[in-house]
Amino acid sequence: MEALSREEIKAFIDDMLEKTESIGELISVLQRSALSIVIFSENFADSSWCLDEVATISQIMEEFGHRVLPIFYKVDPSDVSEDCGSYAATINLKYGASNVPEDRKRWMGALKAVANCTGHTSEDFPRLLFVLPFCILRIDSELVKVIVSDVLKRLVHMSPRVKSDMLIGMDARICEVEKLLALNVNDFRIIGLWGMGGVGKTTLARACYQRFTSSTKGTKRQFVRNIHQTREKENGMVGIVQEHYSALLSEDNISYEDLDVSYRRDRLSRLKVFLVFDDVETFSELEHLLLGDLLNTFNLFALGSRIIVTTRNRRVLENARANIYYVEGLHSQESLQLFGIHAFRQYLPPDDWMRLSAVAISYCKGSPLAIKVLGGTLYCRDKSYWESFLCELRKIPKPEIHDVLRRSYDELGIVEKRLFLDTACFLHRQRKNLVMKYFSIGYQCANYVLEDLIGKSLLIRVSSEDYENIEVHDLLREMAWNIVNEESELANRSRLNNADDIRKILTIRKVKTEGISLNLFKANEMYLEATTFEGMTSLRFLCFVYFSEEHGIRKVHLPSGGLDMLPDSLRWLLWDGFPSKSLPSRFSPENLVLLAIRHSPFIERCWEVQVCWKHLQIFVMSSSMDLLC
């Protein structure tokens, strides 16, 4: 107790409780405590109070994750935990006749649970028995020092850092990564943290690095930051690898070629490491970091080594045979806490700011990067500024957010970019099989590209028992529309969803537009000509839809004779309140993969389409809330 007090550790010892007091008081003390120290001595099992105490501690440990440090003083752990040990013998001898079997079973179960926790024993200091004549006192003194040192480390390990915003929402995620790390297993492991840009992969990796390297004695540790961006500097990946391995081997300026020298490889194979490779986006980068010998990666370092890799590209981790943890965005309460820190310098927004804070958080959709940027922007601003800023936010996005997200898009190939933009702009939350059919590059090829985009954290697969949907994070969808809107003049813009732009484009002939998606709920009425779609030979997606509970009045009007034609290039036709009794005669639907006519008299010709083209999905619906696919 005195040794703990000298280190300013507030401690409670059980002799402060009267033995007549209820166990309830002990439970109250335990719930307020970060750690319990249980000292098992030779006479411990003689006291039913001590046995009840350890049973209570075991219960709190199981139910609430309470931490326990067992100390075995002049007893062996097997004496405490085993059925044939001295504690079991004492319990059977002393309490066998007077106590019910349930009590003895409860005590033994608790003893086993607590004794199996990592602790210390007085037998850890046998060398002193041969050195000092007053060895017993010295052993006690040394044991107390070790216990106090261990308690300090554990309390530091359990406590949040002063910069607590870094760890908002991190505790549960760190626990999941800890399971994958399995630091108590003597093997080599690569752990991959995978997720979209700005979701907190680097923050999680840093938190794991700081937490777990403090307890890995004899381990070389290194955090290699921003690899993908740093590689573009003068020395590229070669410079990163040289600097990294020079530090690991404690040698100055080892050249890349000299890393193949056999004695250095031997040294590495005996080196136990804990490494973080942050922001690895290509397989080539990881190959360089692991010295190009992927077949023997698991022999590169000593057993017990761990490498954490953060990436947006799942394929990198699969090729490295890594254990993969998908980093999701923050939950609503976590988002609110992080936003409160950056916007108000407190853990939660004040009550009278809660509504506006909820609007800001809904925009961020759990992205820590977006939450921090928005919170910092709105800090110390009045409510009128907040309302104006949040109203215009989607029109004028923050570059600090979109620059991070766009990097993944900029590195895609031409086909991948096209498929991503189509999916983000038009096919969000559609079934995967329909999305693959939409793209005219072949079903298997489309599947390959979609899987690649999922692996690069640009698309999300949402599975149910019956089907798979493809979804896109709201920030990535916004980024996609920003990319499209940066294209050239309106007539050459590939995709449109702005009502005013659509109204203008429908009065122009021979435009290069590939897709039109109009939310009729927000649009004004428009009157189309019979020849409106003449010259739109690139149009593949046409959607006039009510994104609301009620379909409302018909807003798109046609001449009495209907349309003269629709482009044969159409692959997706969805039209709420279609204002005609038939599709135009100059329209060949052979390329369609979806035709949905809702809130309109049905078109007889649709039945002919279903017969002729088996792949076509046809929907005639009475409610706009029915799912399209």
ZASE-732794 format. One line per 4 residues: number of its first residue (from 1); for each residue x, y negated, z of C-alpha. Coordinates in steps of 0.5 Angstrom, whole numbers, plus 2048, in hexadecimal, padded with zeros to 3 digits. Layout:
// residues N
NUM) X Y Z  ...
This chain:
// residues 629
1) 800 800 800  806 7FB 802  809 7FD 7FB  803 7FB 7F7
5) 802 7F5 7FB  809 7F3 7FA  808 7F3 7F2  801 7EF 7F3
9) 7FD 7F5 7F2  7F6 7F5 7F5  7F5 7FB 7F8  7F0 7FF 7FD
13) 7F1 805 801  7EC 80A 803  7EE 809 80B  7EA 802 80A
17) 7E4 806 809  7E1 80A 810  7E0 811 80F  7D8 810 811
21) 7D7 80B 80B  7D4 80E 805  7D7 810 7FE  7D3 80B 7FB
25) 7D8 805 7FE  7DE 809 7FB  7DA 809 7F4  7D9 802 7F5
29) 7E1 801 7F6  7E3 806 7F0  7DF 802 7EB  7E2 7FB 7ED
33) 7E9 7FF 7ED  7ED 7FF 7E6  7F1 806 7E9  7F1 80B 7EF
37) 7F7 80E 7F2  7F6 815 7F5  7FB 818 7F9  7FB 81F 7FA
41) 7FF 822 800  7FF 828 803  7F9 827 808  7F5 823 803
45) 7F0 829 802  7EF 82A 80A  7EA 823 809  7E3 824 807
49) 7E3 81C 806  7E9 81C 802  7E6 822 7FD  7E0 81E 7FD
53) 7E4 818 7FB  7E8 81B 7F5  7E1 81E 7F3  7DE 817 7F3
57) 7E4 814 7EF  7E4 81A 7EA  7DC 818 7E9  7DE 811 7E7
61) 7E4 813 7E3  7DF 817 7DF  7D9 812 7DE  7DD 80C 7DE
65) 7E4 80E 7DB  7E7 80C 7E2  7EF 80C 7E2  7F2 811 7E7
69) 7F9 812 7E9  7FB 818 7ED  801 819 7F2  803 820 7F4
73) 807 81F 7FA  80A 825 7FC  805 829 7F9  805 82C 7F2
77) 800 82A 7ED  7FE 831 7EC  7FC 832 7F4  7F7 82C 7F2
81) 7F4 82E 7EC  7F4 836 7EB  7EF 83B 7EE  7F5 83F 7F2
85) 7F8 839 7F4  7F9 836 7FC  7F3 831 7FB  7EE 837 7F9
89) 7F1 83B 7FE  7F0 836 804  7E9 834 801  7E7 83B 801
93) 7E9 83D 808  7E7 836 80B  7E0 835 808  7DF 83C 805
97) 7DA 83E 80A  7D7 837 80C  7D6 833 805  7D2 835 7FF
101) 7D5 838 7F9  7D3 832 7F5  7D8 82D 7FA  7DE 832 7F9
105) 7DC 832 7F1  7DC 82A 7F1  7E2 829 7F5  7E6 82E 7F1
109) 7E4 82B 7EA  7E6 824 7ED  7EC 826 7EF  7EE 829 7E8
113) 7EB 823 7E5  7F0 81E 7E9  7F6 823 7E9  7F6 823 7E1
117) 7F7 81C 7E1  7FE 819 7E0  801 818 7E6  808 819 7EA
121) 80A 81E 7EF  810 81E 7F5  813 823 7F1  815 81E 7EC
125) 81B 81C 7F0  81F 823 7F2  826 820 7F0  825 81C 7F6
129) 825 822 7FB  82C 824 7F9  82F 81C 7FA  82C 819 800
133) 82C 81C 807  826 817 808  822 81A 802  81B 81A 804
137) 81B 813 806  81E 811 7FF  819 816 7FB  813 812 7FE
141) 816 80C 7FC  818 80E 7F5  811 811 7F4  80E 80A 7F7
145) 812 806 7F2  810 80B 7EC  809 80A 7EE  808 803 7EF
149) 80C 802 7E8  807 807 7E5  801 803 7E8  804 7FD 7E5
153) 805 800 7DE  7FE 803 7DE  7FA 7FC 7E0  7FE 7F8 7DB
157) 7FC 7FE 7D6  7F5 7FD 7D8  7F4 7F6 7D8  7F2 7F1 7D3
161) 7F8 7EC 7D0  7F7 7E5 7D2  7F6 7E4 7CA  7EF 7E7 7CB
165) 7EC 7E6 7C4  7F1 7EA 7C1  7EE 7F0 7C5  7E6 7EE 7C4
169) 7E3 7F5 7C2  7EA 7F9 7C2  7E9 7FD 7C8  7E5 802 7C4
173) 7E9 802 7BE  7EF 803 7C2  7ED 809 7C5  7EB 80C 7BE
177) 7F2 80B 7BC  7F5 80E 7C2  7F1 814 7C1  7F4 815 7BA
181) 7FB 813 7BC  7FB 818 7C1  801 816 7C5  802 81C 7C9
185) 803 821 7C3  80A 822 7C1  809 821 7B9  809 81C 7B4
189) 803 818 7B2  801 812 7AD  7FB 80F 7AF  7F8 80A 7AA
193) 7F3 804 7AC  7EF 803 7A6  7EA 7FE 7A4  7E8 7F7 7A0
197) 7EC 7F1 7A1  7EB 7ED 7A7  7E8 7F2 7AB  7ED 7F3 7B0
201) 7F2 7F8 7AE  7F8 7F5 7B0  7F6 7F2 7B7  7F4 7F9 7B9
205) 7FB 7FC 7B6  7FE 7F6 7BB  7FA 7F8 7C1  7FB 7FF 7C0
209) 803 7FE 7BF  803 7F9 7C5  7FF 7FE 7CA  802 805 7C8
213) 80A 803 7C7  80A 801 7CE  809 808 7D0  80D 80B 7CB
217) 814 80C 7CE  81A 80E 7CA  816 80C 7C3  819 807 7BE
221) 813 802 7BD  812 7FD 7B7  80C 7F9 7B4  80D 7F8 7AC
225) 809 7F2 7AB  805 7F0 7A4  809 7F5 7A0  805 7F4 799
229) 805 7EC 799  80D 7EC 79C  80F 7F1 796  80E 7EB 791
233) 813 7E8 794  81A 7E8 791  81D 7EF 794  816 7F2 793
237) 815 7F9 796  81C 7FA 796  81E 7F4 79B  818 7F7 7A0
241) 81B 7FE 7A0  822 7FC 7A1  820 7F7 7A7  81B 7FC 7AA
245) 820 802 7AA  826 7FD 7AC  822 7FC 7B2  820 803 7B4
249) 827 805 7B3  82A 7FF 7B6  82F 7FE 7B0  830 7F8 7AD
253) 82E 7F7 7A6  82D 7FE 7A3  82C 7FE 79C  826 802 799
257) 82B 807 795  82F 808 79C  828 80B 79F  829 811 79B
261) 830 813 79F  82F 819 7A3  831 817 7A9  82C 811 7AA
265) 827 816 7A8  829 81B 7AD  829 815 7B2  822 813 7B0
269) 81F 81A 7B1  821 81A 7B8  81E 813 7B9  817 813 7BC
273) 814 80D 7BA  80D 809 7BA  80C 805 7B4  807 800 7B1
277) 807 7FF 7AA  802 7F9 7A9  7FF 7F8 7A2  801 7FD 79E
281) 7FD 7FD 797  800 802 793  803 809 793  809 806 790
285) 80A 802 796  809 807 79B  80E 80C 797  813 807 798
289) 812 806 79F  813 80D 7A0  819 80D 79C  816 811 796
293) 816 818 799  80E 819 79A  80F 820 79A  813 820 7A0
297) 810 81A 7A3  80E 81E 7A9  816 820 7AA  818 819 7A9
301) 818 817 7B1  818 81B 7B7  812 81F 7BA  80D 81A 7BE
305) 80E 814 7B9  808 810 7B7  807 80C 7B1  801 807 7B0
309) 7FF 805 7A9  7FA 7FF 7A8  7F7 7FF 7A1  7F1 7FD 79D
313) 7F3 803 798  7F0 80A 79B  7F4 80E 796  7FB 80B 799
317) 7F9 80F 79F  7F6 815 79C  7FD 816 798  801 815 79E
321) 7FC 81A 7A2  7FB 815 7A7  7F5 816 7AC  7F0 810 7AA
325) 7ED 80B 7AF  7E7 807 7AB  7E8 800 7AE  7E0 7FD 7AE
329) 7DE 7F6 7B0  7DD 7F3 7B6  7D6 7F5 7B9  7D1 7EF 7BB
333) 7D3 7EE 7C2  7DA 7EE 7C0  7D9 7E9 7BB  7D6 7E5 7BF
337) 7DC 7E5 7C5  7E1 7E4 7BF  7DD 7DE 7BC  7DC 7DB 7C3
341) 7E4 7DB 7C4  7E5 7D7 7BE  7DF 7D3 7BD  7DE 7D1 7C5
345) 7E5 7D3 7C8  7E0 7D8 7CD  7DE 7DF 7CC  7D7 7DE 7CA
349) 7D4 7D8 7C7  7CF 7D3 7CB  7C8 7D5 7CB  7C6 7CF 7C7
353) 7CB 7D0 7C2  7C9 7D8 7C1  7C4 7D7 7BB  7CA 7D4 7B7
357) 7CF 7D8 7B9  7CB 7DE 7B7  7CA 7DB 7B0  7D2 7DB 7B0
361) 7D3 7E2 7B2  7CE 7E5 7AD  7D2 7E2 7A8  7D8 7E5 7AA
365) 7D5 7EC 7AA  7DA 7EE 7B0  7E0 7EC 7AC  7E5 7E9 7B2
369) 7E9 7E5 7AD  7E2 7E2 7AA  7E0 7E1 7B2  7E7 7DD 7B4
373) 7E7 7D9 7AE  7E0 7D6 7AF  7E0 7D6 7B6  7E7 7D1 7B5
377) 7E3 7CD 7B0  7DD 7CC 7B4  7E1 7CB 7BB  7DF 7C4 7BE
381) 7DA 7C2 7B8  7D3 7C0 7BA  7CD 7C3 7B8  7CB 7BF 7B2
385) 7D2 7C1 7AF  7D1 7C8 7B1  7CA 7C8 7AD  7CD 7C5 7A7
389) 7D3 7C9 7A7  7CF 7D0 7A8  7CA 7CE 7A2  7D0 7CD 79D
393) 7D4 7D3 79F  7D2 7D8 79A  7D3 7D2 795  7DA 7D0 797
397) 7DD 7D6 79A  7E3 7D5 79E  7EA 7D7 79A  7ED 7DA 7A1
401) 7E8 7DF 7A0  7E7 7E0 799  7EF 7E0 797  7F0 7E6 79C
405) 7EA 7EA 799  7EC 7E8 792  7F3 7EB 792  7F0 7F2 791
409) 7EC 7F0 78B  7F1 7ED 788  7F5 7F3 788  7F0 7F7 784
413) 7F0 7F9 77D  7EC 7F7 778  7E7 7FC 778  7E7 7FC 780
417) 7E5 7F5 780  7DF 7F6 77C  7DC 7FB 780  7DE 7F8 786
421) 7DA 7F1 784  7D4 7F5 781  7D3 7F9 787  7D4 7F3 78C
425) 7D0 7EE 788  7CA 7F3 786  7CB 7FA 789  7CC 7F9 790
429) 7C8 7FE 794  7C6 803 78E  7C7 80A 78E  7CE 80C 78B
433) 7CC 811 786  7C8 80B 783  7CE 806 783  7D2 80B 780
437) 7CD 80C 77A  7CD 805 779  7D4 804 777  7D5 806 770
441) 7DC 809 771  7DA 810 772  7D7 813 779  7DD 817 77B
445) 7E1 810 77A  7DC 80C 77D  7DD 811 783  7E4 810 783
449) 7E4 809 783  7DF 808 788  7E3 80D 78D  7E9 808 78C
453) 7E5 802 78E  7E2 805 794  7EA 807 796  7EC 800 795
457) 7E7 7FE 79A  7E3 7FA 794  7DD 7FE 794  7D9 802 79A
461) 7D6 809 79A  7D0 80A 79E  7CE 811 79E  7C7 814 7A1
465) 7C5 81B 7A0  7C2 81A 799  7C6 816 796  7CC 811 796
469) 7CB 809 795  7D1 804 793  7D1 7FE 797  7D5 7F8 797
473) 7D7 7F3 79D  7D4 7ED 79C  7DA 7E9 79C  7DD 7ED 797
477) 7D6 7EC 793  7D7 7E4 794  7DE 7E5 791  7DC 7E8 78B
481) 7D7 7E3 789  7DC 7DE 78B  7E0 7E1 786  7DB 7E1 781
485) 7D9 7DA 782  7E0 7D8 780  7E0 7DB 779  7DF 7D6 773
489) 7D9 7D2 771  7D2 7D5 773  7D1 7D8 76C  7D7 7DD 76D
493) 7D6 7DE 774  7D5 7E6 775  7D0 7E6 77B  7CB 7E1 77D
497) 7C6 7E1 783  7C5 7DA 784  7BE 7D8 782  7C0 7D1 77F
501) 7C6 7D4 77B  7C1 7DA 779  7BC 7D5 776  7C1 7D2 772
505) 7C4 7D8 76F  7BD 7DB 76D  7BD 7D5 768  7C3 7D6 765
509) 7C5 7DB 75F  7CA 7DF 75F  7CD 7DF 766  7D2 7E4 768
513) 7CE 7E6 76F  7CF 7ED 771  7CA 7ED 777  7C4 7E8 77A
517) 7C1 7E9 781  7BC 7E4 783  7B9 7E4 78A  7B2 7E2 788
521) 7B0 7E0 78F  7B4 7DA 78F  7B3 7D8 787  7AF 7D3 784
525) 7AA 7D6 77E  7AD 7D6 778  7AA 7D7 771  7AE 7DC 76C
529) 7AE 7DC 764  7AD 7E2 760  7B4 7E2 75E  7B7 7E0 765
533) 7BC 7E6 764  7BE 7E6 75D  7C5 7E6 75D  7C6 7E8 764
537) 7CA 7EF 761  7CE 7EF 767  7C9 7EF 76C  7C9 7F6 770
541) 7C5 7F4 777  7BF 7F0 777  7BB 7EF 77E  7B5 7EB 780
545) 7B3 7ED 787  7B0 7EA 78D  7B5 7EB 793  7AF 7EB 798
549) 7AA 7EE 79B  7A4 7EB 797  7A5 7EB 78F  7A1 7E4 78F
553) 79F 7E1 788  7A2 7E3 781  7A7 7DE 780  7AA 7E0 779
557) 7A5 7DF 773  7A5 7E2 76C  7A1 7E0 766  79B 7E3 765
561) 79F 7E8 760  7A4 7EA 765  7AB 7EA 763  7AE 7EC 75C
565) 7B4 7F0 75F  7B8 7F2 764  7C0 7F3 763  7C1 7FB 762
569) 7C7 7FA 766  7C3 7FA 76D  7C4 7FF 772  7C0 7FC 778
573) 7BA 7F9 777  7B6 7F7 77D  7B0 7F2 77C  7AB 7F0 782
577) 7A4 7EE 77F  7A6 7EF 778  7A2 7EB 774  7A0 7EF 76E
581) 79C 7F5 76D  7A2 7F9 769  7A9 7F8 768  7AB 7F5 761
585) 7AB 7FA 75B  7B3 7F7 759  7B6 7FB 75F  7B9 801 75F
589) 7BA 804 767  7BF 809 765  7C4 806 76A  7C0 805 770
593) 7C1 808 776  7BC 805 77A  7B5 802 778  7B1 7FF 77E
597) 7AA 7FB 77C  7A7 7F9 783  7A0 7F5 784  79E 7F5 77D
601) 79A 7FA 778  79E 800 776  7A1 800 76F  79F 806 76B
605) 7A5 806 768  7A9 808 76E  7A6 80F 76E  7AA 810 767
609) 7B0 80E 76A  7B0 813 770  7AF 819 76B  7B4 816 766
613) 7BA 815 76B  7BA 819 771  7BF 815 775  7BB 80F 775
617) 7B8 80D 77C  7B1 80A 77B  7AD 807 781  7A6 804 781
621) 7A5 801 788  79F 7FD 78B  7A3 7FB 791  7AA 7F6 790
625) 7AD 7FA 796  7AD 800 793  7B4 802 792  7B7 802 78B
629) 7BB 808 78B
